[in-house]
């Protein structure tokens, strides 16, 4: 049974869980080996650590979509947070435990300059899933975005899902979009991509964390319900 509370850091032996957690690799293989919106059935095969998944000519790697933004690019903000909240490190560890559960994980094609890399290095995205998903939405409706180049490089992958609804439903992302799939729920700011995606105030930062973790809880619940229904 897939455990939606399992922290993939616990079996990664101190390494990156995306590449070194055997449990995460197994969960990806189980969850995404199913019928695609285009009618094909994806049957993922697992490679040994550092883990990758293969199907036909596609190679996939895991990626974490829930972020705490404690990296150097956001150091000024984090320093302000530490000054205001003495127990911030404890709080972040609590969030990290949650953000290494299956609801925080997705797969992307792996290659040089892949989505895993580009969404993290592009400051207008700042590794945020809400903005990444907005870029994916724009791809399906023929609009440009800061990630258009990398998405277009993986067009064969996105074609598997036919349209944005197909992608969203396949990966249980419904709680990050509107009921009619026409828009993405942006957790902080807007989706104009006119400035970087990092928070400007401490209040913005915590508001973002709360909203993305609400999404995480809902996605974990969707995954759990799917697993119960399919006896996974």
N, CA, C and O of each residue as an XYZ file, in Angstrom:
928
protein
N       0.844     -1.196      0.000
C       0.000      0.000      0.000
C       0.878      1.244      0.000
O       1.811      1.355      0.795
N       0.578      2.169     -0.887
C       1.314      3.430     -0.926
C       0.965      4.252      0.307
O      -0.209      4.455      0.614
N       1.982      4.720      1.005
C       1.822      5.484      2.240
C       2.039      6.958      1.931
O       3.158      7.372      1.628
N       0.970      7.757      2.007
C       1.074      9.173      1.650
C       1.793      9.990      2.726
O       2.012     11.186      2.535
N       2.161      9.375      3.845
C       2.893     10.085      4.899
C       4.385      9.735      4.899
O       5.145     10.296      5.689
N       4.812      8.827      4.034
C       6.203      8.371      4.040
C       7.136      9.486      3.595
O       6.928     10.093      2.544
N       8.170      9.756      4.397
C       9.175     10.775      4.107
C      10.317     10.113      3.338
O      11.049      9.298      3.900
N      10.473     10.453      2.073
C      11.443      9.773      1.216
C      12.892     10.050      1.606
O      13.798      9.379      1.113
N      13.120     11.009      2.468
C      14.483     11.231      2.950
C      14.940     10.073      3.826
O      16.138      9.837      3.977
N      13.978      9.348      4.405
C      14.308      8.325      5.397
C      15.024      7.119      4.804
O      15.702      6.395      5.533
N      14.893      6.884      3.498
C      15.616      5.745      2.914
C      16.547      6.167      1.778
O      16.976      5.341      0.973
N      16.854      7.473      1.725
C      17.749      7.980      0.679
C      19.202      8.040      1.146
O      20.085      8.449      0.392
N      19.444      7.629      2.390
C      20.808      7.556      2.951
C      21.542      8.891      2.875
O      22.730      8.941      2.557
N      20.820      9.968      3.170
C      21.439     11.288      3.205
C      21.631     11.931      1.845
O      22.180     13.029      1.756
N      21.191     11.271      0.785
C      21.337     11.807     -0.565
C      20.000     12.388     -1.044
O      19.008     12.367     -0.315
N      19.989     12.895     -2.254
C      18.794     13.486     -2.837
C      17.725     12.404     -3.002
O      17.937     11.458     -3.761
N      16.582     12.514     -2.317
C      15.543     11.489     -2.433
C      15.033     11.294     -3.855
O      14.658     10.183     -4.231
N      15.013     12.372     -4.656
C      14.546     12.240     -6.035
C      15.345     11.197     -6.802
O      14.816     10.544     -7.701
N      16.604     11.040     -6.453
C      17.474     10.107     -7.172
C      17.816      8.854     -6.376
O      18.215      7.846     -6.959
N      17.667      8.902     -5.041
C      18.190      7.804     -4.231
C      17.197      7.148     -3.275
O      17.592      6.277     -2.500
N      15.941      7.531     -3.304
C      14.949      6.848     -2.468
C      14.311      5.706     -3.255
O      13.597      5.960     -4.225
N      14.553      4.454     -2.860
C      13.925      3.336     -3.575
C      12.410      3.334     -3.426
O      11.692      2.895     -4.325
N      11.925      3.826     -2.285
C      10.473      3.872     -2.091
C       9.826      4.867     -3.031
O       8.792      4.572     -3.630
N      10.422      6.050     -3.168
C       9.898      7.051     -4.092
C       9.898      6.513     -5.513
O       8.924      6.692     -6.244
N      10.967      5.865     -5.904
C      11.052      5.308     -7.247
C       9.945      4.283     -7.481
O       9.331      4.251     -8.547
N       9.698      3.448     -6.474
C       8.645      2.438     -6.594
C       7.265      3.084     -6.675
O       6.421      2.657     -7.462
N       7.039      4.113     -5.860
C       5.740      4.799     -5.880
C       5.473      5.439     -7.240
O       4.360      5.352     -7.759
N       6.493      6.085     -7.819
C       6.338      6.666     -9.154
C       5.969      5.576    -10.167
O       5.060      5.751    -10.978
N       6.675      4.469    -10.109
C       6.427      3.388    -11.075
C       5.001      2.853    -10.941
O       4.340      2.560    -11.938
N       4.541      2.731     -9.702
C       3.197      2.203     -9.472
C       2.123      3.204     -9.903
O       1.153      2.834    -10.564
N       2.298      4.462     -9.529
C       1.257      5.462     -9.772
C       1.099      5.832    -11.243
O      -0.023      6.004    -11.721
N       2.205      5.955    -11.958
C       2.129      6.494    -13.317
C       2.131      5.415    -14.388
O       2.064      5.728    -15.576
N       2.207      4.166    -13.993
C       2.066      3.076    -14.963
C       0.578      2.799    -15.147
O       0.006      1.913    -14.512
N      -0.025      3.575    -16.027
C      -1.470      3.488    -16.244
C      -1.803      4.053    -17.617
O      -0.921      4.513    -18.342
N      -3.071      4.014    -17.963
C      -3.488      4.503    -19.268
C      -3.345      6.016    -19.361
O      -3.752      6.749    -18.459
N      -2.768      6.463    -20.449
C      -2.584      7.876    -20.731
C      -3.809      8.444    -21.437
O      -4.590      7.691    -22.020
N      -3.985      9.754    -21.393
C      -5.119     10.362    -22.094
C      -5.145     10.094    -23.595
O      -6.213     10.152    -24.206
N      -3.993      9.800    -24.206
C      -3.974      9.510    -25.647
C      -4.325      8.057    -25.963
O      -4.331      7.658    -27.127
N      -4.618      7.261    -24.921
C      -5.029      5.875    -25.125
C      -3.932      4.853    -24.926
O      -4.221      3.667    -24.764
N      -2.674      5.283    -24.934
C      -1.573      4.353    -24.672
C      -1.503      4.035    -23.180
O      -2.046      4.762    -22.348
N      -0.838      2.956    -22.867
C      -0.624      2.592    -21.470
C       0.860      2.743    -21.156
O       1.698      2.072    -21.760
N       1.178      3.609    -20.227
C       2.567      3.808    -19.831
C       2.946      2.739    -18.812
O       2.326      2.630    -17.754
N       3.953      1.962    -19.132
C       4.438      0.914    -18.234
C       5.894      1.217    -17.897
O       6.808      0.841    -18.631
N       6.090      1.892    -16.792
C       7.419      2.362    -16.417
C       8.304      1.226    -15.921
O       7.858      0.334    -15.199
N       9.550      1.284    -16.320
C      10.564      0.353    -15.841
C      11.575      1.127    -15.012
O      11.919      2.261    -15.346
N      12.045      0.525    -13.947
C      12.936      1.213    -13.016
C      14.388      0.835    -13.243
O      14.708     -0.325    -13.500
N      15.261      1.827    -13.146
C      16.704      1.614    -13.189
C      17.269      1.783    -11.785
O      16.653      2.439    -10.945
N      18.416      1.209    -11.528
C      19.018      1.281    -10.199
C      19.497      2.692     -9.884
O      19.629      3.541    -10.766
N      19.759      2.917     -8.570
C      20.189      4.238     -8.102
C      21.495      4.671     -8.791
O      22.379      3.843     -9.008
N      21.621      5.986     -9.143
C      20.585      7.008     -8.987
C      19.387      6.693     -9.884
O      19.530      6.507    -11.093
N      18.218      6.639     -9.276
C      17.047      6.088     -9.921
C      16.558      6.922    -11.100
O      16.570      8.153    -11.071
N      16.136      6.219    -12.118
C      15.459      6.813    -13.264
C      14.362      5.846    -13.685
O      14.384      4.671    -13.321
N      13.421      6.339    -14.440
C      12.323      5.520    -14.941
C      12.302      5.594    -16.455
O      12.560      6.646    -17.040
N      11.990      4.460    -17.094
C      12.037      4.411    -18.556
C      10.735      3.834    -19.100
O      10.163      2.900    -18.539
N      10.285      4.419    -20.209
C       9.168      3.878    -20.982
C       9.371      4.270    -22.431
O       9.521      5.449    -22.751
N       9.374      3.264    -23.316
C       9.679      3.502    -24.724
C      11.005      4.271    -24.833
O      12.026      3.824    -24.311
N      10.985      5.430    -25.514
C      12.209      6.229    -25.653
C      12.315      7.324    -24.596
O      13.223      8.153    -24.648
N      11.394      7.330    -23.641
C      11.389      8.349    -22.600
C      12.182      7.892    -21.383
O      12.064      6.753    -20.931
N      12.993      8.807    -20.868
C      13.635      8.620    -19.570
C      13.107      9.706    -18.626
O      13.063     10.883    -18.986
N      12.715      9.306    -17.434
C      12.124     10.243    -16.485
C      12.919     10.277    -15.182
O      13.530      9.290    -14.773
N      12.891     11.445    -14.547
C      13.428     11.574    -13.195
C      12.354     12.204    -12.311
O      11.425     12.848    -12.800
N      12.498     12.007    -11.015
C      11.566     12.579    -10.052
C      11.912     14.041     -9.794
O      13.066     14.453     -9.913
N      10.890     14.814     -9.439
C      11.125     16.202     -9.066
C      10.160     16.595     -7.958
O       8.989     16.215     -7.974
N      10.665     17.361     -6.995
C       9.854     17.852     -5.889
C       9.186     19.159     -6.290
O       9.857     20.072     -6.771
N       7.873     19.263     -6.100
C       7.164     20.460     -6.555
C       6.725     21.362     -5.403
O       6.181     22.440     -5.644
N       6.949     20.943     -4.156
C       6.664     21.778     -2.995
C       7.984     22.297     -2.454
O       8.861     21.502     -2.116
N       8.146     23.616     -2.365
C       9.436     24.214     -2.017
C       9.311     25.149     -0.816
O       8.259     25.741     -0.578
N      10.405     25.270     -0.067
C      10.432     26.152      1.104
C      11.189     27.448      0.837
O      11.181     28.352      1.672
N      11.840     27.548     -0.316
C      12.563     28.759     -0.722
C      13.610     29.195      0.303
O      13.718     30.382      0.612
N      14.363     28.264      0.820
C      15.421     28.611      1.773
C      16.788     28.705      1.088
O      17.812     28.753      1.770
N      16.817     28.731     -0.226
C      18.069     28.774     -0.981
C      18.675     30.181     -0.944
O      18.060     31.129     -0.454
N      19.877     30.288     -1.465
C      20.631     31.549     -1.415
C      19.915     32.688     -2.129
O      20.021     33.841     -1.712
N      19.189     32.379     -3.200
C      18.503     33.432     -3.951
C      17.472     34.151     -3.084
O      17.117     35.299     -3.352
N      17.002     33.477     -2.060
C      15.980     34.061     -1.179
C      16.552     34.363      0.209
O      15.797     34.498      1.173
N      17.884     34.469      0.317
C      18.536     34.628      1.612
C      18.085     35.877      2.359
O      17.883     35.832      3.573
N      17.925     36.977      1.656
C      17.516     38.219      2.310
C      16.171     38.048      3.011
O      15.985     38.517      4.134
N      15.245     37.378      2.348
C      13.935     37.140      2.940
C      14.030     36.198      4.127
O      13.427     36.443      5.172
N      14.787     35.122      3.966
C      14.914     34.137      5.046
C      15.568     34.763      6.276
O      15.201     34.443      7.407
N      16.530     35.648      6.061
C      17.159     36.337      7.195
C      16.127     37.170      7.958
O      16.152     37.216      9.188
N      15.226     37.822      7.236
C      14.169     38.605      7.882
C      13.239     37.693      8.680
O      12.806     38.042      9.779
N      12.940     36.533      8.122
C      12.057     35.585      8.803
C      12.706     35.084     10.084
O      12.042     34.986     11.116
N      13.992     34.767     10.029
C      14.702     34.264     11.220
C      14.732     35.315     12.330
O      14.645     34.976     13.511
N      14.854     36.574     11.956
C      14.857     37.639     12.960
C      13.512     37.740     13.664
O      13.443     38.093     14.841
N      12.451     37.431     12.941
C      11.109     37.595     13.482
C      10.617     36.346     14.212
O       9.839     36.448     15.160
N      11.074     35.151     13.768
C      10.566     33.898     14.335
C      11.732     33.019     14.782
O      12.452     32.465     13.951
N      11.914     32.896     16.079
C      13.046     32.143     16.622
C      12.932     30.647     16.364
O      13.946     29.951     16.319
N      11.706     30.140     16.193
C      11.519     28.704     15.976
C      11.355     28.370     14.489
O      10.758     27.351     14.142
N      11.884     29.226     13.617
C      11.717     29.040     12.182
C      12.321     27.724     11.701
O      11.725     27.056     10.856
N      13.488     27.331     12.217
C      14.132     26.098     11.775
C      13.275     24.875     12.092
O      13.217     23.929     11.307
N      12.618     24.899     13.235
C      11.726     23.801     13.601
C      10.542     23.751     12.640
O      10.120     22.681     12.200
N      10.022     24.923     12.329
C       8.890     25.026     11.404
C       9.267     24.494     10.019
O       8.501     23.749      9.408
N      10.432     24.874      9.533
C      10.885     24.435      8.216
C      11.090     22.922      8.186
O      10.756     22.271      7.196
N      11.633     22.363      9.257
C      11.816     20.909      9.300
C      10.470     20.202      9.227
O      10.345     19.161      8.582
N       9.474     20.760      9.880
C       8.118     20.198      9.795
C       7.617     20.234      8.353
O       7.034     19.263      7.872
N       7.847     21.359      7.661
C       7.417     21.465      6.276
C       8.196     20.505      5.376
O       7.628     19.910      4.460
N       9.481     20.357      5.635
C      10.297     19.449      4.834
C       9.801     18.016      4.942
O       9.758     17.289      3.949
N       9.433     17.619      6.132
C       8.892     16.264      6.328
C       7.661     16.065      5.449
O       7.498     15.012      4.833
N       6.801     17.069      5.392
C       5.590     16.981      4.578
C       5.905     17.053      3.081
O       5.268     16.382      2.269
N       6.896     17.877      2.730
C       7.167     18.110      1.313
C       7.988     17.001      0.667
O       8.278     17.068     -0.527
N       8.365     15.986      1.434
C       8.998     14.809      0.844
C       8.065     13.610      0.884
O       8.517     12.466      0.943
N       6.748     13.875      0.852
C       5.754     12.825      0.683
C       5.343     12.770     -0.788
O       5.687     13.659     -1.566
N       4.615     11.734     -1.161
C       4.328     11.503     -2.583
C       3.512     12.635     -3.208
O       3.619     12.866     -4.413
N       2.707     13.341     -2.427
C       1.933     14.444     -2.970
C       2.768     15.586     -3.479
O       2.269     16.452     -4.197
N       4.034     15.600     -3.120
C       4.954     16.648     -3.552
C       5.796     16.232     -4.751
O       6.681     16.976     -5.175
N       5.530     15.052     -5.301
C       6.419     14.506     -6.313
C       5.754     14.359     -7.677
O       4.568     14.048     -7.777
N       6.537     14.588     -8.714
C       6.068     14.390    -10.080
C       7.263     13.907    -10.895
O       8.395     13.933    -10.413
N       7.019     13.474    -12.110
C       8.129     13.072    -12.983
C       8.157     13.964    -14.228
O       7.123     14.415    -14.721
N       9.376     14.198    -14.714
C       9.597     14.926    -15.955
C      10.639     14.181    -16.786
O      11.452     13.447    -16.225
N      10.635     14.350    -18.098
C      11.729     13.808    -18.912
C      13.067     14.366    -18.419
O      13.175     15.547    -18.090
N      14.066     13.515    -18.375
C      15.365     13.943    -17.869
C      16.371     14.061    -19.016
O      16.508     13.150    -19.833
N      17.061     15.178    -19.065
C      18.091     15.449    -20.067
C      18.776     16.748    -19.665
O      18.367     17.377    -18.689
N      19.795     17.158    -20.383
C      20.451     18.426    -20.104
C      19.454     19.559    -20.308
O      18.709     19.573    -21.288
N      19.446     20.506    -19.377
C      18.508     21.628    -19.418
C      17.051     21.161    -19.421
O      16.222     21.673    -20.173
N      16.759     20.185    -18.571
C      15.404     19.651    -18.475
C      14.521     20.574    -17.637
O      14.994     21.564    -17.079
N      13.237     20.240    -17.557
C      12.300     21.025    -16.759
C      12.749     21.094    -15.300
O      12.646     22.142    -14.664
N      13.245     19.980    -14.777
C      13.729     19.973    -13.389
C      14.720     21.098    -13.135
O      14.688     21.730    -12.079
N      15.595     21.348    -14.091
C      16.613     22.385    -13.955
C      16.053     23.779    -14.235
O      16.242     24.710    -13.451
N      15.368     23.901    -15.355
C      14.943     25.217    -15.839
C      13.936     25.905    -14.919
O      14.001     27.123    -14.752
N      13.020     25.168    -14.325
C      12.045     25.826    -13.447
C      12.698     26.312    -12.163
O      12.170     27.198    -11.491
N      13.857     25.730    -11.818
C      14.570     26.165    -10.627
C      15.539     27.296    -10.881
O      15.792     28.104     -9.986
N      16.090     27.373    -12.085
C      17.090     28.395    -12.389
C      16.484     29.658    -13.000
O      17.129     30.706    -13.005
N      15.266     29.577    -13.510
C      14.591     30.746    -14.072
C      13.959     31.538    -12.931
O      13.016     31.064    -12.298
N      14.464     32.727    -12.667
C      13.986     33.506    -11.516
C      12.529     33.922    -11.644
O      11.872     34.171    -10.633
N      12.016     34.003    -12.852
C      10.602     34.360    -13.001
C       9.684     33.210    -12.569
O       8.488     33.404    -12.351
N      10.257     32.029    -12.452
C       9.516     30.856    -11.964
C       9.888     30.560    -10.515
O       9.026     30.229     -9.701
N      11.181     30.683    -10.195
C      11.695     30.486     -8.828
C      11.318     29.132     -8.243
O      11.107     29.007     -7.037
N      11.234     28.120     -9.099
C      10.958     26.739     -8.689
C       9.542     26.548     -8.138
O       9.260     25.532     -7.504
N       8.662     27.505     -8.371
C       7.285     27.411     -7.871
C       6.425     26.541     -8.785
O       6.459     26.684    -10.007
N       5.652     25.638     -8.177
C       4.816     24.761     -8.979
C       3.642     25.505     -9.600
O       3.264     25.202    -10.731
N       3.054     26.468     -8.899
C       1.919     27.191     -9.470
C       2.317     27.883    -10.771
O       1.572     27.836    -11.750
N       3.481     28.522    -10.787
C       3.936     29.199    -11.996
C       4.383     28.206    -13.072
O       4.208     28.462    -14.263
N       4.954     27.087    -12.660
C       5.334     26.045    -13.618
C       4.100     25.487    -14.306
O       4.080     25.315    -15.525
N       3.072     25.205    -13.519
C       1.836     24.663    -14.091
C       1.172     25.676    -15.026
O       0.570     25.290    -16.028
N       1.274     26.957    -14.709
C       0.750     27.987    -15.600
C       1.488     27.958    -16.937
O       0.871     28.142    -17.987
N       2.785     27.731    -16.909
C       3.550     27.623    -18.157
C       3.092     26.411    -18.960
O       2.981     26.482    -20.184
N       2.828     25.308    -18.283
C       2.336     24.103    -18.968
C       0.957     24.371    -19.568
O       0.682     23.952    -20.693
N       0.095     25.059    -18.836
C      -1.233     25.419    -19.362
C      -1.094     26.240    -20.639
O      -1.785     25.992    -21.628
N      -0.199     27.213    -20.607
C      -0.016     28.072    -21.777
C       0.483     27.280    -22.976
O       0.125     27.579    -24.116
N       1.300     26.282    -22.724
C       1.772     25.437    -23.830
C       0.598     24.799    -24.555
O       0.553     24.792    -25.785
N      -0.348     24.266    -23.798
C      -1.470     23.560    -24.421
C      -2.423     24.484    -25.176
O      -3.150     24.030    -26.060
N      -2.429     25.758    -24.842
C      -3.319     26.690    -25.558
C      -2.540     27.562    -26.541
O      -3.078     28.522    -27.093
N      -1.269     27.219    -26.752
C      -0.475     27.902    -27.760
C       0.037     29.266    -27.362
O       0.246     30.120    -28.224
N       0.244     29.494    -26.070
C       0.750     30.781    -25.592
C       2.196     30.640    -25.105
O       2.615     29.563    -24.682
N       2.941     31.724    -25.169
C       4.332     31.733    -24.735
C       4.438     31.848    -23.206
O       3.528     32.349    -22.546
N       5.545     31.383    -22.670
C       5.821     31.494    -21.237
C       7.326     31.428    -21.031
O       8.058     31.111    -21.968
N       7.806     31.722    -19.821
C       9.242     31.631    -19.563
C       9.814     30.220    -19.726
O      11.029     30.057    -19.839
N       8.950     29.202    -19.739
C       9.422     27.824    -19.883
C       9.052     27.216    -21.236
O       9.125     26.001    -21.417
N       8.663     28.053    -22.166
C       8.227     27.554    -23.481
C       9.298     26.699    -24.160
O       8.988     25.668    -24.757
N      10.540     27.124    -24.069
C      11.606     26.412    -24.773
C      11.789     24.997    -24.261
O      11.886     24.061    -25.054
N      11.837     24.825    -22.946
C      12.049     23.483    -22.405
C      10.803     22.628    -22.598
O      10.917     21.426    -22.840
N       9.627     23.214    -22.496
C       8.396     22.444    -22.715
C       8.322     21.979    -24.163
O       7.951     20.837    -24.434
N       8.671     22.856    -25.086
C       8.641     22.495    -26.503
C       9.670     21.405    -26.806
O       9.444     20.564    -27.676
N      10.791     21.415    -26.097
C      11.800     20.377    -26.304
C      11.287     19.002    -25.893
O      11.791     17.978    -26.354
N      10.284     18.986    -25.024
C       9.671     17.737    -24.565
C       8.250     17.596    -25.099
O       7.393     17.003    -24.443
N       8.002     18.134    -26.276
C       6.651     18.132    -26.849
C       6.073     16.732    -26.925
O       4.879     16.547    -26.686
N       6.883     15.753    -27.248
C       6.387     14.376    -27.355
C       5.822     13.891    -26.026
O       4.860     13.123    -25.999
N       6.420     14.337    -24.923
C       5.916     13.982    -23.594
C       4.561     14.635    -23.341
O       3.613     13.958    -22.942
N       4.461     15.930    -23.566
C       3.208     16.633    -23.293
C       2.091     16.207    -24.243
O       0.915     16.294    -23.893
N       2.450     15.750    -25.442
C       1.442     15.251    -26.368
C       0.749     13.995    -25.844
O      -0.373     13.692    -26.250
N       1.409     13.264    -24.947
C       0.813     12.050    -24.384
C      -0.489     12.345    -23.643
O      -1.355     11.478    -23.518
N      -0.617     13.586    -23.150
C      -1.766     13.947    -22.319
C      -2.857     14.673    -23.100
O      -3.901     15.017    -22.545
N      -2.614     14.904    -24.386
C      -3.567     15.488    -25.323
C      -3.810     16.981    -25.063
O      -3.620     17.812    -25.950
N      -4.231     17.305    -23.842
C      -4.527     18.698    -23.510
C      -4.223     18.950    -22.036
O      -3.787     18.053    -21.314
N      -4.459     20.180    -21.607
C      -4.126     20.557    -20.230
C      -4.932     19.741    -19.222
O      -4.384     19.324    -18.202
N      -6.188     19.508    -19.474
C      -7.004     18.696    -18.575
C      -6.442     17.292    -18.441
O      -6.422     16.721    -17.351
N      -5.985     16.741    -19.559
C      -5.396     15.408    -19.518
C      -4.166     15.356    -18.637
O      -3.984     14.407    -17.874
N      -3.314     16.378    -18.736
C      -2.109     16.438    -17.902
C      -2.484     16.584    -16.431
O      -1.962     15.866    -15.578
N      -3.378     17.502    -16.140
C      -3.778     17.784    -14.760
C      -4.391     16.551    -14.108
O      -4.024     16.190    -12.989
N      -5.321     15.905    -14.801
C      -5.999     14.747    -14.218
C      -5.054     13.568    -14.034
O      -5.136     12.856    -13.033
N      -4.159     13.357    -14.994
C      -3.231     12.227    -14.907
C      -2.366     12.321    -13.663
O      -2.128     11.319    -12.989
N      -1.893     13.532    -13.358
C      -0.976     13.710    -12.233
C      -1.668     14.244    -10.964
O      -0.988     14.686    -10.039
N      -2.988     14.209    -10.912
C      -3.747     14.610     -9.720
C      -3.473     16.062     -9.309
O      -3.245     16.350     -8.134
N      -3.498     16.960    -10.282
C      -3.225     18.373    -10.023
C      -4.494     19.231     -9.996
O      -4.411     20.457    -10.078
N      -5.662     18.601     -9.881
C      -6.934     19.325    -10.005
C      -7.085     20.460     -9.001
O      -7.769     21.443     -9.286
N      -6.465     20.342     -7.838
C      -6.640     21.360     -6.798
C      -5.740     22.573     -6.988
O      -5.663     23.438     -6.117
N      -5.060     22.633     -8.128
C      -4.255     23.811     -8.455
C      -4.815     24.536     -9.673
O      -4.181     25.448    -10.203
N      -6.005     24.128    -10.119
C      -6.605     24.765    -11.295
C      -8.082     25.064    -11.023
O      -8.662     24.560    -10.061
N      -8.679     25.893    -11.887
C     -10.105     26.195    -11.771
C     -10.933     24.978    -12.186
O     -10.411     24.044    -12.794
N     -12.208     24.995    -11.859
C     -13.081     23.860    -12.151
C     -13.149     23.542    -13.643
O     -13.313     22.384    -14.028
N     -13.021     24.574    -14.482
C     -13.086     24.341    -15.930
C     -11.704     24.240    -16.575
O     -11.590     24.208    -17.800
N     -10.662     24.189    -15.757
C      -9.277     24.000    -16.215
C      -8.758     25.179    -17.047
O      -7.741     25.053    -17.728
N      -9.436     26.294    -16.995
C      -9.044     27.433    -17.831
C      -7.978     28.307    -17.178
O      -7.369     29.139    -17.849
N      -7.746     28.130    -15.882
C      -6.753     28.957    -15.188
C      -6.098     28.163    -14.065
O      -6.620     27.149    -13.602
N      -4.951     28.652    -13.649
C      -4.183     28.037    -12.564
C      -4.321     28.896    -11.311
O      -4.336     30.124    -11.395
N      -4.420     28.261    -10.171
C      -4.486     28.976     -8.895
C      -3.076     29.440     -8.528
O      -2.224     28.631     -8.160
N      -2.842     30.737     -8.631
C      -1.523     31.292     -8.343
C      -1.432     31.601     -6.850
O      -2.237     32.370     -6.324
N      -0.466     31.011     -6.174
C      -0.382     31.054     -4.721
C       0.185     32.364     -4.180
O       0.013     32.673     -3.001
N       0.853     33.128     -5.026
C       1.432     34.400     -4.573
C       1.627     35.303     -5.780
O       2.184     34.874     -6.790
N       1.172     36.555     -5.687
C       1.326     37.475     -6.805
C       0.417     37.112     -7.959
O      -0.721     36.688     -7.760
N       0.933     37.284     -9.182
C       0.143     36.955    -10.366
C       0.996     36.150    -11.335
O       2.128     35.777    -11.027
N       0.441     35.893    -12.494
C       1.144     35.079    -13.488
C       1.562     35.915    -14.692
O       1.571     35.422    -15.820
N       1.905     37.170    -14.456
C       2.333     38.029    -15.557
C       3.773     37.759    -15.971
O       4.173     38.080    -17.090
N       4.563     37.162    -15.056
C       5.978     36.863    -15.294
C       6.794     38.122    -15.574
O       7.829     38.062    -16.237
N       6.324     39.267    -15.064
C       7.045     40.519    -15.282
C       8.156     40.737    -14.263
O       9.016     41.593    -14.465
N       8.150     39.974    -13.168
C       9.212     40.063    -12.167
C       9.511     38.675    -11.633
O       8.828     37.713    -11.984
N      10.522     38.566    -10.792
C      10.877     37.235    -10.302
C       9.787     36.699     -9.374
O       8.982     37.453     -8.828
N       9.785     35.390     -9.215
C       8.727     34.729     -8.474
C       8.952     34.627     -6.981
O       8.176     33.973     -6.285
N      10.001     35.261     -6.471
C      10.295     35.191     -5.042
C       9.382     36.134     -4.245
O       8.912     37.134     -4.786
N       9.129     35.830     -2.983
C       8.279     36.700     -2.156
C       8.957     38.035     -1.868
O      10.179     38.112     -1.740
N       8.148     39.078     -1.767
C       8.684     40.410     -1.491
C       8.597     40.774     -0.015
O       9.339     41.636      0.456
N       7.699     40.127      0.716
C       7.544     40.403      2.142
C       7.464     39.097      2.916
O       7.195     38.040      2.346
N       7.699     39.180      4.211
C       7.587     38.005      5.075
C       6.170     37.452      5.022
O       5.959     36.239      5.020
N       5.207     38.362      4.978
C       3.806     37.935      4.920
C       3.522     37.175      3.627
O       2.815     36.168      3.642
N       4.070     37.653      2.506
C       3.915     36.946      1.234
C       4.521     35.548      1.322
O       3.950     34.575      0.829
N       5.671     35.470      1.950
C       6.378     34.196      2.064
C       5.537     33.159      2.801
O       5.369     32.038      2.322
N       5.012     33.530      3.956
C       4.218     32.574      4.731
C       2.888     32.268      4.054
O       2.390     31.146      4.142
N       2.314     33.254      3.383
C       1.073     33.008      2.661
C       1.293     31.980      1.558
O       0.452     31.111      1.327
N       2.421     32.087      0.887
C       2.753     31.120     -0.157
C       2.904     29.720      0.430
O       2.355     28.756     -0.103
N       3.651     29.609      1.532
C       3.861     28.299      2.148
C       2.542     27.652      2.545
O       2.339     26.460      2.315
N       1.655     28.423      3.133
C       0.361     27.888      3.561
C      -0.432     27.380      2.356
O      -0.985     26.281      2.392
N      -0.485     28.174      1.300
C      -1.311     27.810      0.150
C      -0.750     26.601     -0.594
O      -1.514     25.752     -1.052
N       0.576     26.512     -0.720
C       1.107     25.350     -1.421
C       0.950     24.083     -0.595
O       0.806     22.994     -1.151
N       0.975     24.215      0.731
C       0.797     23.022      1.564
C      -0.666     22.609      1.671
O      -0.956     21.439      1.921
N      -1.580     23.539      1.489
C      -2.992     23.160      1.353
C      -3.160     22.309      0.095
O      -3.848     21.288      0.112
N      -2.525     22.740     -0.993
C      -2.543     21.951     -2.226
C      -1.918     20.582     -1.999
O      -2.449     19.573     -2.463
N      -0.801     20.539     -1.294
C      -0.123     19.273     -1.019
C      -1.052     18.300     -0.296
O      -1.136     17.129     -0.667
N      -1.743     18.777      0.724
C      -2.665     17.924      1.470
C      -3.758     17.378      0.560
O      -4.101     16.198      0.628
N      -4.300     18.239     -0.289
C      -5.379     17.813     -1.176
C      -4.883     16.813     -2.216
O      -5.589     15.863     -2.553
N      -3.665     17.028     -2.728
C      -3.132     16.086     -3.718
C      -2.837     14.743     -3.074
O      -3.107     13.699     -3.667
N      -2.282     14.757     -1.860
C      -2.051     13.504     -1.157
C      -3.360     12.745     -0.960
O      -3.401     11.524     -1.108
N      -4.417     13.459     -0.629
C      -5.717     12.819     -0.439
C      -6.215     12.213     -1.739
O      -6.740     11.099     -1.734
N      -6.065     12.920     -2.853
C      -6.468     12.379     -4.153
C      -5.695     11.106     -4.482
O      -6.263     10.124     -4.961
N      -4.394     11.139     -4.218
C      -3.563      9.959     -4.480
C      -4.003      8.799     -3.602
O      -4.090      7.664     -4.071
N      -4.279      9.071     -2.335
C      -4.732      8.022     -1.422
C      -6.049      7.406     -1.910
O      -6.203      6.185     -1.908
N      -6.986      8.242     -2.323
C      -8.277      7.744     -2.804
C      -8.097      6.892     -4.059
O      -8.763      5.870     -4.222
N      -7.199      7.315     -4.941
C      -6.904      6.544     -6.155
C      -6.300      5.191     -5.778
O      -6.661      4.167     -6.357
N      -5.386      5.184     -4.817
C      -4.734      3.944     -4.410
C      -5.724      2.969     -3.776
O      -5.657      1.764     -4.020
N      -6.635      3.486     -2.970
C      -7.666      2.631     -2.368
C      -8.560      2.031     -3.434
O      -8.872      0.841     -3.408
N      -8.972      2.885     -4.383
C      -9.851      2.429     -5.461
C      -9.204      1.357     -6.317
O      -9.876      0.437     -6.783
N      -7.867      1.477     -6.529
C      -7.164      0.544     -7.415
C      -6.322     -0.471     -6.651
O      -5.537     -1.206     -7.249
N      -6.485     -0.513     -5.313
C      -5.793     -1.490     -4.476
C      -4.280     -1.425     -4.651
O      -3.617     -2.443     -4.849
N      -3.747     -0.200     -4.574
C      -2.298     -0.004     -4.734
C      -1.623      0.187     -3.375
O      -0.407      0.365     -3.310
